[in-house]
């Protein structure tokens, strides 16, 4: 079974146009440490930890973008350790919100959701599941990111999964930095002040015609 070609728009892996060299190095170092730690883990741990790491990066991305009110953001997102029952407290909800807010693209949305599904498969089946199991391998083959880095890329399922996780982590972190660099955090609008439009003024000054009961 070989990877199918993706017709989705090309992913922008390097999204660091405004980052200086030190910041790029720091981001790469963070993702490299994550990647190295993952290499020594079991298949199950790799799936669960990758999803947790990406969930955390989505939390930070949304936190950087939403209005500067930590209490209200906390009610929406939860915190970096637990989303609890908050509206955007789950990996699934954060993926969907990030996409709908334009913080991630089609490919990233697709692959993050596949990683979430792979995580769930490992979490719900306690024994006998590996990246070479048919259902896991099938999902890994559907990941789009590797094919946009190397055309017709063929590799073991876990390698496909690891590459996707690492590149998505890098992308999410650099977008977070970019939001902070460019001041893209959403701002609360000024208090609403109703204005009388010319039409409203005209209506207000138009005499009300008499009704039949007013005519004598």
C-alpha positions as CSV (number, residue, x, y, z in Angstrom):
1,X,0.0,0.0,0.0
2,X,1.6,3.3,-1.1
3,X,0.7,6.9,-0.2
4,X,-1.8,8.5,-2.5
5,X,-1.0,11.9,-4.0
6,X,-2.6,14.9,-2.4
7,X,-4.4,17.5,-4.5
8,X,-4.6,19.9,-1.5
9,X,-2.8,23.3,-1.7
10,X,0.8,23.2,-0.7
11,X,1.5,23.6,3.0
12,X,3.7,26.5,4.0
13,X,6.1,24.7,6.3
14,X,8.4,27.7,6.9
15,X,6.1,30.4,8.2
16,X,8.8,32.6,9.8
17,X,9.0,35.7,7.6
18,X,9.3,38.1,10.5
19,X,11.4,35.9,12.8
20,X,15.0,36.7,13.5
21,X,17.8,34.0,13.5
22,X,17.8,33.5,17.2
23,X,14.0,32.9,17.3
24,X,14.1,30.5,14.4
25,X,16.9,28.6,16.2
26,X,14.9,28.5,19.5
27,X,11.8,27.1,17.7
28,X,13.9,24.5,15.9
29,X,15.6,23.5,19.1
30,X,12.2,23.1,20.9
31,X,10.8,20.8,18.1
32,X,14.1,18.9,17.9
33,X,14.1,18.1,21.6
34,X,10.5,16.9,21.2
35,X,11.4,14.8,18.2
36,X,14.4,13.2,19.9
37,X,12.4,12.3,23.0
38,X,9.7,10.7,20.8
39,X,12.2,8.4,19.1
40,X,12.7,6.3,22.3
41,X,9.0,5.9,23.1
42,X,6.7,3.0,22.2
43,X,4.2,3.4,19.4
44,X,1.4,4.0,21.8
45,X,3.4,6.6,23.8
46,X,4.5,8.3,20.6
47,X,0.9,8.7,19.4
48,X,-0.4,10.0,22.7
49,X,2.5,12.3,23.4
50,X,2.5,13.8,19.9
51,X,-1.2,14.6,20.1
52,X,-0.7,16.1,23.5
53,X,2.2,18.3,22.3
54,X,0.3,19.5,19.3
55,X,-2.8,20.2,21.4
56,X,-0.5,22.3,23.7
57,X,0.8,24.3,20.7
58,X,-2.8,24.9,19.5
59,X,-3.6,26.2,23.0
60,X,-0.7,28.6,22.8
61,X,-1.6,29.7,19.3
62,X,-5.2,30.4,20.2
63,X,-4.2,32.1,23.4
64,X,-1.8,34.4,21.4
65,X,-4.6,35.3,18.9
66,X,-7.6,35.8,21.1
67,X,-8.3,39.1,23.0
68,X,-6.0,40.0,25.8
69,X,-8.3,38.9,28.7
70,X,-6.9,35.9,30.4
71,X,-10.0,35.2,32.5
72,X,-12.3,35.0,29.5
73,X,-9.7,33.1,27.4
74,X,-9.5,30.6,30.3
75,X,-13.2,30.2,30.3
76,X,-13.1,29.4,26.6
77,X,-9.8,27.3,26.4
78,X,-9.1,26.0,29.8
79,X,-5.4,26.0,30.6
80,X,-2.3,24.5,29.1
81,X,-2.6,21.4,31.4
82,X,-6.3,20.7,31.1
83,X,-9.2,21.9,29.0
84,X,-11.8,20.4,31.3
85,X,-15.3,21.0,30.1
86,X,-14.4,24.3,28.4
87,X,-15.9,25.0,24.9
88,X,-12.4,24.9,23.3
89,X,-10.8,22.6,25.9
90,X,-10.3,19.5,23.7
91,X,-7.9,18.8,20.9
92,X,-10.8,18.4,18.5
93,X,-12.3,21.7,19.4
94,X,-9.0,23.6,19.2
95,X,-8.3,22.1,15.7
96,X,-11.7,23.2,14.5
97,X,-11.4,26.7,16.1
98,X,-7.9,27.3,14.7
99,X,-9.1,26.4,11.2
100,X,-12.2,28.5,11.4
101,X,-10.2,31.5,12.7
102,X,-7.7,31.1,9.8
103,X,-4.8,30.1,12.0
104,X,-4.2,26.8,10.2
105,X,-4.9,25.7,6.6
106,X,-6.7,22.8,5.0
107,X,-3.7,20.4,5.1
108,X,-2.9,21.2,8.7
109,X,-6.5,20.8,9.7
110,X,-6.7,17.4,7.9
111,X,-3.5,16.1,9.4
112,X,-4.1,17.3,12.9
113,X,-7.5,15.6,12.9
114,X,-5.9,12.4,11.6
115,X,-3.3,12.5,14.4
116,X,-6.2,13.0,16.9
117,X,-7.9,9.9,15.5
118,X,-4.7,7.9,15.7
119,X,-4.3,9.0,19.3
120,X,-7.8,7.9,20.0
121,X,-7.2,4.5,18.4
122,X,-4.2,3.8,20.7
123,X,-5.9,5.2,23.8
124,X,-9.0,3.0,23.3
125,X,-7.3,-0.2,22.4
126,X,-5.0,-1.1,25.2
127,X,-3.2,-4.1,23.7
128,X,-1.8,-5.3,20.4
129,X,-1.9,-2.0,18.4
130,X,1.2,-0.6,16.6
131,X,1.9,1.7,13.7
132,X,2.0,-1.4,11.5
133,X,-1.6,-2.4,12.4
134,X,-3.8,-2.0,9.4
135,X,-6.1,0.7,10.8
136,X,-3.1,2.8,12.0
137,X,-1.0,2.3,8.9
138,X,-4.0,3.3,6.8
139,X,-4.5,6.6,8.6
140,X,-0.8,7.4,8.4
141,X,-0.8,6.8,4.6
142,X,-3.5,9.5,4.4
143,X,-1.3,12.2,6.0
144,X,-0.7,15.0,3.6
145,X,2.3,16.8,5.1
146,X,5.0,14.3,4.1
147,X,3.9,14.4,0.4
148,X,4.3,18.2,0.4
149,X,7.8,17.9,1.6
150,X,9.0,15.0,-0.6
151,X,6.9,14.1,-3.6
152,X,5.7,10.5,-3.7
153,X,7.3,10.0,-0.2
154,X,7.1,6.4,0.9
155,X,8.2,5.4,4.4
156,X,7.0,3.2,7.4
157,X,3.9,4.4,9.0
158,X,5.6,5.6,12.2
159,X,8.1,7.7,10.2
160,X,5.2,9.3,8.3
161,X,3.5,10.0,11.6
162,X,6.7,11.4,13.2
163,X,7.5,13.7,10.3
164,X,4.0,15.1,10.2
165,X,4.0,15.7,14.0
166,X,7.4,17.5,13.9
167,X,6.5,19.7,10.9
168,X,3.1,20.6,12.3
169,X,4.7,21.5,15.7
170,X,7.2,23.8,13.9
171,X,4.4,25.4,11.9
172,X,2.2,26.1,14.9
173,X,5.0,27.5,17.0
174,X,6.3,29.8,14.3
175,X,2.7,31.1,13.7
176,X,2.4,31.9,17.4
177,X,5.7,33.9,17.2
178,X,4.4,35.6,14.1
179,X,1.2,36.7,15.8
180,X,3.2,38.2,18.6
181,X,5.7,39.9,16.2
182,X,3.1,41.5,14.0
183,X,0.6,42.4,16.7
184,X,-2.2,40.2,15.3
185,X,-3.9,39.5,18.6
186,X,-7.6,40.3,18.3
187,X,-8.6,43.6,20.0
188,X,-11.9,44.4,21.8
189,X,-13.7,47.0,19.8
190,X,-14.5,50.4,21.2
191,X,-17.9,50.8,23.1
192,X,-20.8,50.9,20.6
193,X,-22.1,54.4,20.1
194,X,-25.4,54.5,18.2
195,X,-25.4,56.9,15.3
196,X,-28.5,58.5,13.7
197,X,-28.3,57.9,10.0
198,X,-29.7,60.5,7.5
199,X,-32.5,58.0,6.8
200,X,-33.4,57.7,10.5
201,X,-33.3,61.5,10.8
202,X,-35.6,61.8,7.9
203,X,-38.1,59.2,9.3
204,X,-38.0,60.9,12.7
205,X,-38.9,64.3,11.1
206,X,-41.6,63.0,8.9
207,X,-45.2,63.9,10.2
208,X,-47.3,60.9,11.0
209,X,-50.5,60.9,8.8
210,X,-53.8,61.0,10.7
211,X,-55.7,57.7,11.0
212,X,-59.4,57.5,10.2
213,X,-60.3,57.9,13.9
214,X,-58.4,61.2,14.0
215,X,-60.5,62.7,11.1
216,X,-63.7,64.6,12.2
